[in-house]
């Protein structure tokens, strides 16, 4: 027995000794690791980012009940933990308030826990040696400095001050383009001569860490600015192309590896006042970083997974921006498109900007809305159709209920008019635009607004709803000319099976459509109203006669019969259903009122206005058209008469 006890004691002592040795060794290794980490490499952006990720992960996942806190402290720590978790999730959706909160937490951790000081902060970004700063470093500093003064107008002020949104020639290119180059950023940085305090430097470092941790990489601050939009992955060489080149052209591949040839991940563009401008000094750095941004930027409200099977997603961000993301194999590379709509600026006045004839043009557009006319807004992509639509909605009488149908939420009318009766619907994976429009019929709406007539079912229903379901309708379309608009809507009616006969479908379209506002964006990015066109249905006049009864000879009777037959075949094969004419045109840099509105439209517009507006409208008509408007009835055209609508050219009457 004593021998057994001795052996047991030896075993226990051995185990205890081994445990003590192991614990001491771990503490020594930890101490050595801590000692190793405290060197120059500690203060690189990458090391600080890893520390921030680890520290925030600890804060959000720690079990507060195991720490032994008082009740009051436990409650405070729980609230802080919940708020941080909420902000970490919200900042990835484009919420600037959550972003600000997360950046403040990172700022405190770096300053109080990580030991960042005036001395070692330059190891992250060499603030004190301008020659070592990269173009992105300089841009980040410039945006930070301008943001302190101008807020989210910072990028706009920077571009305007240095005329960066101008066509220019870039080395190696034979044609001018809209681009902001590295040389321009370097020159601007030298001219600005910005002096940063330690707090400013740390704020710039925090932003850089944040944008690679929870933000949208190099476009993070750019996306927040008050610009029209930002996109990435839309130029440069995709990786799939590089793998093909590697087998055939080694020299070209070496140029790509040295960044002499742009890659897809070097592609960052902004949409600024109608111009697409390439930011040649910014890059995502790697294809993986571009992919990370694409996978995160569309996630607000859980729209579903972006996969190879479902290669695109259309969604909105928390601030109301519209985002479209595409990926291989649907597209050749990962890419995203963010469109921003500044609802505060969406007024009719911004479209005319003091040009000659502006006041009368604005008045005309307001009367079209107050007169409850069915109006289409047409033009190419990026010409400002949605912005124009927002501006027109302001003039709808407050007594009218508004119902909106969109692909993705863009108008956000309730932000501008929180006290008005407005409800917006959108398409989802399980609810089509057609079903959404069907629901609208049962929601006591007076005005139907369709953000974009982009599909055949929506176009077809829009025509039907304009006839019976609402007082009037406003919608946007991508048609280039008025005949193209009528043809596109007619074809949509035919393809959906609502009508089988082409003429009948077209007749329904022109009987509904009152006016078209066509917007244009020229090659310099200027956006303006090119024309306002009225659609005038042509009444079908009965031209058949019984003159053959008065003829005494068979030859005479045949002549009269063939006259009637000619009328019949003309109406059957080539009957004209409408004419169109411009009532407003943009000519030689000024807006001019041209042809009068037809008397029928004038009567219907007056009947939908209140007394004050009707009186002002009468004065407007008298001022521009006088007796012409009263005498302009619905057009009746014989089948063998060719009517040529008034097109571009010097109008007969200028606005006074």
C-alpha positions in Angstrom: 0.0 0.0 0.0 2.7 2.5 0.9 4.4 1.9 -2.5 1.1 2.6 -4.3 0.6 5.8 -2.4 4.1 6.9 -3.2 3.5 6.2 -7.0 0.2 8.1 -6.9 1.9 11.1 -5.3 4.7 11.0 -7.9 2.1 10.9 -10.7 0.1 13.8 -9.2 3.3 15.9 -8.6 4.4 15.2 -12.2 1.0 16.3 -13.7 1.1 19.4 -11.6 4.6 20.2 -12.6 3.8 19.7 -16.3 0.7 21.9 -16.0 2.8 24.6 -14.3 5.5 24.3 -17.0 2.9 24.5 -19.8 1.2 27.6 -18.2 4.6 29.3 -17.7 5.6 28.6 -21.3 2.4 30.0 -22.7 2.7 33.1 -20.6 6.3 33.5 -21.8 5.2 33.0 -25.5 2.4 35.5 -25.0 4.8 38.0 -23.5 7.3 37.4 -26.3 4.5 37.9 -28.9 3.4 41.1 -27.2 7.0 42.3 -27.2 7.4 41.4 -30.9 4.2 43.2 -31.8 5.3 46.4 -30.3 7.5 47.6 -33.2 7.2 49.7 -36.3 5.0 47.2 -38.1 2.4 47.5 -35.3 1.3 50.9 -36.7 0.7 49.9 -40.3 -2.9 50.1 -41.6 -3.1 46.4 -42.0 -2.0 45.6 -38.5 -4.3 48.2 -37.0 -7.2 46.9 -39.1 -6.7 43.4 -37.8 -6.6 44.7 -34.2 -9.8 46.7 -34.7 -11.5 43.6 -36.2 -10.4 41.5 -33.2 -11.3 44.1 -30.6 -14.8 44.9 -32.0 -15.4 41.1 -32.2 -14.5 40.8 -28.5 -16.8 43.7 -27.6 -19.8 42.3 -29.5 -19.4 38.7 -28.4 -18.3 38.9 -24.8 -20.7 37.3 -22.2 -21.4 40.2 -19.9 -22.9 37.9 -17.2 -19.6 36.2 -16.6 -17.7 39.4 -15.7 -19.5 40.0 -12.4 -20.7 43.5 -13.2 -23.1 45.6 -11.1 -26.7 45.8 -12.3 -26.3 49.4 -13.5 -23.0 48.7 -15.2 -24.4 45.5 -16.8 -27.3 47.5 -18.3 -25.0 50.2 -19.6 -22.6 47.6 -21.2 -25.5 45.7 -22.7 -26.9 48.9 -24.3 -23.5 49.8 -25.7 -23.0 46.2 -27.0 -26.4 46.3 -28.7 -25.8 49.8 -30.2 -22.4 48.7 -31.6 -23.8 45.5 -33.2 -26.6 47.5 -34.7 -24.2 50.1 -36.1 -21.8 47.5 -37.5 -24.7 46.0 -39.4 -26.3 49.3 -40.5 -23.1 50.9 -41.8 -22.7 48.3 -44.5 -26.1 49.4 -45.9 -25.0 53.0 -46.5 -26.3 54.5 -43.2 -24.0 57.5 -42.6 -25.1 57.8 -38.9 -24.1 54.2 -38.2 -20.9 54.8 -40.1 -20.1 57.8 -38.0 -20.7 55.9 -34.8 -18.4 53.0 -35.8 -15.7 55.4 -36.8 -15.9 57.1 -33.4 -15.4 53.7 -31.7 -12.4 52.9 -33.9 -11.0 56.3 -33.2 -11.2 55.7 -29.4 -9.7 52.2 -29.6 -6.7 53.4 -31.7 -6.0 56.4 -29.4 -6.7 54.8 -26.0 -5.9 51.1 -26.4 -3.6 50.8 -29.4 -1.4 53.7 -28.4 -1.4 55.7 -31.7 0.5 59.0 -31.2 1.7 61.9 -33.1 5.0 60.1 -33.6 4.0 56.7 -34.8 0.9 57.7 -36.8 3.1 58.5 -39.8 4.0 54.9 -40.1 0.5 54.2 -41.3 0.3 57.2 -43.7 3.4 59.4 -44.2 1.6 62.7 -43.5 4.9 64.6 -43.0 6.5 63.5 -46.2 4.3 64.5 -49.1 6.5 62.8 -51.7 5.7 59.5 -50.1 1.9 60.0 -50.2 0.0 58.1 -52.8 -2.7 59.8 -54.9 -5.3 58.0 -52.7 -3.6 59.4 -49.6 -3.8 62.9 -51.0 -7.4 62.5 -52.1 -8.4 61.2 -48.7 -6.8 64.2 -47.0 -8.4 66.6 -49.5 -11.9 65.1 -49.1 -11.5 65.2 -45.3 -10.4 68.9 -45.4 -13.2 69.9 -47.7 -15.8 67.8 -45.8 -15.0 69.8 -42.7 -16.1 72.9 -44.5 -18.7 71.8 -47.1 -20.1 68.6 -45.7 -21.4 66.2 -48.4 -20.8 68.9 -51.0 -17.1 68.4 -50.6 -16.5 66.5 -53.8 -18.7 68.9 -55.8 -16.8 71.9 -54.5 -13.4 70.3 -55.2 -14.5 69.5 -58.8 -15.9 72.9 -59.5 -13.0 74.8 -57.9 -10.4 73.1 -60.1 -12.6 72.5 -63.2 -12.1 68.8 -63.0 -15.3 67.9 -64.9 -13.9 69.1 -68.3 -12.9 67.2 -71.4 -9.2 66.6 -71.5 -6.5 64.7 -73.3 -4.7 62.0 -71.3 -1.3 60.7 -72.2 -1.5 57.8 -74.5 -5.1 58.6 -75.6 -6.0 60.2 -78.9 -9.5 61.4 -77.9 -10.5 63.7 -75.0 -12.4 62.1 -72.1 -13.8 63.0 -68.7 -11.1 61.8 -66.2 -9.5 63.0 -63.1 -5.8 62.0 -63.1 -3.1 61.4 -60.5 -1.2 64.5 -61.7 -4.2 66.7 -61.1 -4.6 65.3 -57.6 -0.9 65.9 -56.9 -1.1 69.5 -58.2 -4.3 70.2 -56.1 -2.7 68.8 -53.0 0.3 71.1 -53.4 -1.9 74.2 -54.0 -4.1 73.5 -51.0 -1.1 73.1 -48.6 -3.3 71.5 -45.9 -2.0 71.5 -42.3 -3.3 68.6 -40.2 -3.5 68.3 -36.5 -3.0 64.9 -34.8 -6.8 64.5 -34.5 -7.1 65.2 -38.3 -4.4 62.6 -39.1 -6.0 60.0 -36.9 -9.4 60.7 -38.5 -8.0 60.1 -42.0 -6.4 56.8 -40.7 -9.7 55.8 -39.1 -11.5 56.4 -42.4 -8.9 54.3 -44.3 -9.2 51.4 -41.8 -13.0 51.6 -41.8 -13.4 51.6 -45.6 -11.4 48.3 -45.9 -13.1 46.8 -42.9 -16.8 47.7 -43.1 -17.0 50.3 -45.8 -16.9 50.2 -49.6 -13.1 50.4 -50.1 -11.9 53.4 -52.1 -15.4 54.7 -53.0 -16.6 54.8 -49.4 -16.4 58.6 -49.0 -17.2 59.2 -52.6 -20.5 57.3 -52.4 -21.7 59.5 -49.5 -21.2 62.7 -51.5 -24.0 64.6 -53.1 -23.3 63.4 -56.7 -25.5 61.6 -59.2 -23.9 58.3 -58.8 -20.8 56.1 -58.6 -19.9 52.8 -60.4 -17.0 50.3 -60.4 -15.8 47.4 -62.5 -17.1 48.9 -65.7 -13.7 49.4 -67.5 -10.3 47.9 -67.6 -9.4 44.3 -68.2 -11.2 41.5 -66.3 -9.2 38.6 -64.9 -10.7 36.1 -67.4 -9.1 38.2 -70.2 -5.7 38.2 -68.4 -5.6 34.4 -68.3 -6.2 34.3 -72.0 -3.5 36.9 -72.7 -1.0 35.0 -70.5 -0.9 32.2 -73.0 -0.2 34.4 -76.0 1.3 37.8 -75.0 3.8 37.8 -72.1 4.8 41.4 -72.7 1.3 42.6 -72.5 0.7 40.7 -69.3 3.8 42.2 -67.7 2.4 45.7 -68.5 -0.8 44.7 -66.8 1.1 43.4 -63.7 3.0 46.7 -63.5 -0.4 48.6 -63.6 0.4 50.3 -66.9 -2.8 48.8 -68.3 -6.0 49.4 -66.3 -7.6 46.3 -64.7 -11.3 45.9 -63.8 -10.4 46.6 -60.2 -8.9 49.9 -61.2 -12.2 51.0 -62.6 -14.0 53.7 -60.5 -16.4 56.2 -62.2 -18.7 58.9 -60.8 -21.8 60.4 -62.4 -21.5 64.1 -61.9 -24.1 66.6 -63.3 -24.8 64.4 -66.3 -21.2 63.5 -67.0 -19.5 60.1 -66.4 -16.1 60.9 -65.0 -13.4 58.3 -64.5 -11.3 58.6 -61.3 -8.0 57.5 -62.7 -6.2 58.0 -59.4 -8.4 55.5 -57.4 -8.4 51.8 -57.4 -9.8 48.9 -55.5 -6.4 47.3 -55.6 -7.4 43.7 -56.2 -10.2 41.8 -57.9 -11.0 40.4 -54.4 -11.6 43.9 -53.0 -14.0 44.8 -55.9 -15.8 41.5 -55.3 -16.1 42.2 -51.6 -17.7 45.6 -52.3 -20.1 44.1 -54.9 -21.2 41.4 -52.4 -21.9 43.9 -49.6 -23.3 47.0 -51.3 -26.7 45.6 -52.3 -27.5 43.8 -49.0 -30.0 46.3 -47.4 -33.3 44.7 -46.5 -32.1 41.2 -47.5 -32.9 41.2 -51.2 -31.6 37.6 -51.7 -28.3 36.1 -52.7 -26.3 37.2 -55.6 -25.2 33.9 -57.2 -24.0 32.5 -60.5 -27.5 31.4 -61.2 -29.0 34.8 -60.3 -26.3 37.0 -61.7 -27.7 40.5 -60.9 -29.6 42.3 -58.1 -31.5 45.6 -58.2 -32.1 47.1 -54.8 -31.9 50.4 -52.8 -29.6 51.4 -50.0 -30.6 52.8 -46.7 -30.1 56.4 -47.9 -32.4 55.9 -50.9 -29.8 55.3 -53.5 -30.5 52.7 -56.2 -27.9 50.0 -56.5 -27.5 47.5 -59.3 -24.9 44.7 -58.9 -23.8 42.2 -61.6 -21.4 39.3 -61.5 -19.8 36.6 -63.7 -21.0 34.7 -65.6 -23.9 37.1 -66.3 -21.3 39.8 -66.8 -17.7 39.6 -67.8 -16.6 41.0 -64.4 -17.9 42.0 -61.0 -19.5 45.5 -61.3 -21.9 47.8 -59.4 -23.9 50.9 -60.2 -25.1 53.3 -57.5 -27.5 56.1 -58.6 -28.4 58.8 -56.1 -31.5 61.0 -56.2 -31.2 64.3 -54.4 -34.9 64.8 -53.5 -34.3 68.2 -52.0 -33.1 69.5 -55.3 -35.8 68.0 -57.4 -37.7 71.1 -58.6 -38.7 72.3 -62.1 -36.6 75.4 -61.5 -33.3 73.5 -61.5 -34.0 72.3 -65.1 -34.1 75.7 -66.6 -31.5 77.6 -64.6 -32.3 81.1 -65.7 -32.1 80.6 -69.5 -34.3 82.7 -71.7 -37.9 81.5 -71.6 -37.4 79.6 -68.3 -40.2 81.1 -66.3 -42.8 80.6 -69.0 -41.6 77.0 -69.6 -41.9 76.2 -65.9 -45.4 77.7 -65.9 -46.4 75.5 -68.8 -45.2 72.3 -67.2 -47.1 73.2 -64.0 -50.3 73.7 -65.9 -49.9 70.3 -67.5 -49.9 68.7 -64.0 -52.6 70.9 -62.5 -54.7 70.2 -65.5 -54.5 66.4 -64.8 -52.9 65.6 -68.2 -51.4 62.2 -68.9 -47.8 63.0 -69.4 -44.8 60.9 -70.4 -41.2 61.9 -69.6 -38.9 60.4 -72.2 -35.1 60.4 -72.8 -32.0 58.3 -72.7 -30.5 56.8 -69.5 -29.0 59.4 -67.2 -30.8 62.4 -68.7 -32.8 63.1 -65.5 -36.2 61.6 -66.1 -36.7 60.6 -62.4 -35.5 64.0 -61.2 -38.0 65.8 -63.6 -40.8 63.5 -62.4 -40.0 64.5 -58.8 -40.2 68.1 -59.7 -43.5 67.8 -61.4 -45.1 65.9 -58.5 -44.7 69.0 -56.4 -47.5 70.7 -58.4 -50.1 68.0 -57.9 -53.0 69.3 -55.7 -52.7 68.2 -52.1 -56.3 66.8 -52.2 -55.2 64.0 -54.6 -54.0 60.6 -53.4 -50.8 59.5 -55.1 -49.9 55.9 -55.8 -46.4 55.0 -57.2 -45.1 51.8 -58.9 -41.3 51.4 -59.2 -38.8 48.6 -59.9 -36.7 49.9 -57.0 -37.6 52.7 -54.6 -36.2 55.9 -56.1 -38.7 58.7 -55.8 -39.1 58.6 -52.0 -41.9 61.1 -52.2 -42.9 60.7 -48.5 -39.6 62.2 -47.5 -40.5 65.4 -49.3 -44.3 65.4 -48.5 -44.7 63.5 -45.2 -48.2 64.8 -44.7 -49.6 63.7 -48.1 -51.5 60.6 -49.0 -48.7 58.7 -50.8 -48.0 55.0 -51.1 -45.3 53.4 -53.2 -45.2 49.8 -54.4 -42.3 48.0 -56.1 -41.6 44.7 -57.8 -40.3 41.8 -55.8 -39.1 38.2 -56.7 -42.7 37.0 -56.1 -44.8 40.0 -57.0 -44.6 41.4 -60.6 -45.1 44.9 -61.7 -48.4 43.9 -63.2 -49.7 42.5 -59.9 -48.5 45.6 -58.1 -50.4 47.8 -60.5 -53.5 45.7 -60.1 -53.4 46.2 -56.3 -53.1 50.0 -56.9 -56.6 50.0 -58.4 -58.0 49.1 -55.0 -56.2 51.8 -52.9 -58.3 54.9 -53.6 -55.6 56.6 -55.6 -56.2 59.7 -57.7 -52.9 59.9 -59.5 -50.9 56.9 -60.8 -47.1 57.5 -61.1 -45.0 54.8 -62.7 -41.3 55.2 -62.1 -40.4 53.5 -65.4 -42.5 51.8 -68.0 -39.8 49.2 -68.8 -41.8 46.0 -69.4 -44.7 45.0 -71.7 -47.2 44.2 -68.9 -46.5 47.5 -67.1 -46.9 49.5 -70.4 -50.1 47.6 -71.2 -51.6 48.2 -67.7 -50.5 51.8 -67.8 -52.6 52.4 -70.8 -55.6 50.7 -69.3 -55.3 52.4 -66.0 -55.0 55.8 -67.7 -58.3 55.2 -69.3 -60.3 54.1 -66.2 -58.4 53.6 -63.0 -57.2 57.1 -62.0 -57.6 60.7 -62.7 -54.3 61.0 -64.6 -51.0 59.3 -64.9 -47.3 60.3 -65.0 -44.6 57.9 -66.2 -41.1 57.7 -67.7 -40.0 55.9 -70.8 -36.8 55.6 -72.8 -38.3 56.5 -76.2 -36.2 58.8 -78.4 -39.0 60.3 -80.5 -42.7 60.7 -80.0 -43.6 58.2 -82.8 -41.2 55.8 -81.1 -43.1 56.2 -77.8 -46.4 55.5 -79.5 -45.0 52.5 -81.3 -43.4 51.0 -78.2 -46.5 51.3 -76.2 -48.6 49.9 -79.0 -46.2 46.9 -79.4 -46.4 46.2 -75.6 -50.2 46.1 -75.9 -49.9 43.6 -78.8 -47.3 41.4 -77.1 -49.3 41.1 -73.9 -52.4 40.0 -75.9 -54.6 42.8 -74.8 -55.2 43.6 -78.5 -54.7 41.6 -81.7 -55.1 44.4 -84.2 -52.2 46.8 -84.6 -54.4 49.8 -85.5 -56.8 49.2 -82.7 -53.9 49.0 -80.2 -52.4 52.2 -81.5 -55.7 54.0 -81.4 -56.0 53.2 -77.7 -52.5 54.5 -77.0 -53.1 57.9 -78.8 -56.5 58.3 -77.2 -54.9 58.2 -73.7 -51.5 59.9 -74.2 -51.8 63.7 -73.9 -48.3 65.2 -73.7 -44.7 64.0 -73.9 -41.8 65.9 -72.2 -38.5 64.9 -73.9 -35.2 65.4 -72.1 -31.8 65.4 -73.7 -28.3 65.1 -72.4 -25.7 66.4 -74.8 -22.1 65.1 -75.2 -20.9 67.6 -72.6 -23.3 66.4 -70.0 -25.7 69.3 -70.2 -29.3 68.2 -69.5 -32.3 70.2 -70.8 -35.9 69.9 -71.9 -35.6 69.5 -75.7 -39.4 69.7 -76.4 -42.9 69.3 -75.0 -45.1 67.5 -77.5 -48.9 67.3 -77.7 -50.5 64.1 -79.1 -53.6 64.9 -81.1 -55.9 62.0 -82.1 -57.2 62.2 -85.6 -61.0 61.8 -85.9 -62.1 59.3 -88.5 -64.3 61.2 -91.0 -66.8 59.2 -93.0 -66.0 60.1 -96.7 -68.1 57.4 -98.4 -70.6 58.9 -100.8 -73.7 57.7 -102.8 -72.8 59.8 -105.9 -73.0 56.7 -108.0 -76.8 56.9 -107.9 -76.7 60.2 -109.8 -74.6 58.7 -112.6 -76.5 57.6 -115.7 -73.7 55.6 -117.3 -72.1 52.4 -116.1 -68.7 53.9 -116.5 -69.6 56.8 -114.2 -71.0 54.4 -111.6 -67.8 52.4 -111.7 -65.7 55.6 -111.2 -67.7 56.6 -108.1 -67.6 53.0 -106.8 -63.8 53.0 -107.1 -63.6 56.3 -105.3 -65.3 54.7 -102.3 -63.2 51.6 -102.6 -60.0 53.8 -102.6 -61.2 55.4 -99.3 -61.9 52.0 -97.8 -58.5 50.5 -98.6 -56.7 53.6 -97.5 -58.4 53.5 -94.1 -57.8 49.8 -93.8 -54.1 49.8 -94.8 -52.7 53.2 -93.9 -55.1 55.2 -91.8 -53.5 58.0 -89.9 -54.5 57.9 -86.2 -52.7 60.9 -84.8 -50.6 63.9 -85.4 -48.2 65.5 -83.0 -46.8 68.9 -82.6 -44.4 70.7 -80.3 -45.8 73.3 -77.9 -42.4 74.1 -76.4 -39.0 73.8 -77.9 -35.4 74.4 -77.0 -33.9 76.4 -79.9 -30.5 78.1 -80.0 -30.1 78.1 -76.2 -33.5 79.4 -75.3 -36.9 78.0 -74.6 -39.7 79.1 -76.9 -43.5 78.5 -76.9 -44.6 77.4 -80.4 -47.9 75.8 -81.4 -51.0 76.3 -79.3 -52.6 73.5 -77.2 -55.7 72.1 -78.7 -59.0 73.6 -77.5 -60.2 70.2 -76.2 -57.1 69.8 -73.9 -57.5 73.4 -72.8 -61.1 72.8 -71.8 -60.3 69.6 -69.9 -57.3 71.3 -68.2 -59.4 74.2 -67.0 -62.1 71.8 -65.6 -59.4 70.2 -63.4 -57.9 73.4 -62.0 -59.1 75.5 -59.1 -60.3 79.0 -59.9 -57.0 80.8 -59.2 -55.0 78.4 -61.5 -57.7 78.5 -64.2 -57.6 82.3 -64.3 -53.8 82.2 -64.5 -54.0 79.6 -67.2 -56.4 81.8 -69.3 -53.9 84.6 -69.1 -51.1 82.3 -70.1 -53.0 81.2 -73.2 -54.0 84.7 -74.1 -50.4 85.9 -73.7 -48.9 83.3 -76.1 -51.6 82.1 -78.5 -54.6 84.4 -78.2 -57.4 83.4 -80.6 -55.3 80.6 -82.0 -55.9 78.4 -79.0 -59.7 78.9 -79.1 -59.8 77.9 -82.8 -57.6 74.8 -82.4 -60.2 72.0 -82.2 -59.5 68.3 -82.3 -57.9 67.6 -85.7 -59.9 65.9 -88.4 -57.9 64.6 -91.3 -59.2 62.9 -94.4 -57.6 59.6 -95.3 -55.9 61.0 -98.3 -54.4 64.1 -96.6 -50.8 64.2 -95.4 -50.3 66.1 -92.2 -46.8 67.1 -91.4 -46.3 67.9 -87.7 -44.2 70.9 -86.7 -40.6 69.8 -86.0 -37.4 71.6 -84.9 -36.8 75.0 -86.3 -37.3 78.7 -85.6 -40.8 79.1 -84.1 -43.1 81.8 -85.2 -43.5 83.3 -81.8 -40.9 83.9 -79.1 -41.6 84.1 -75.4 -41.6 87.7 -74.2 
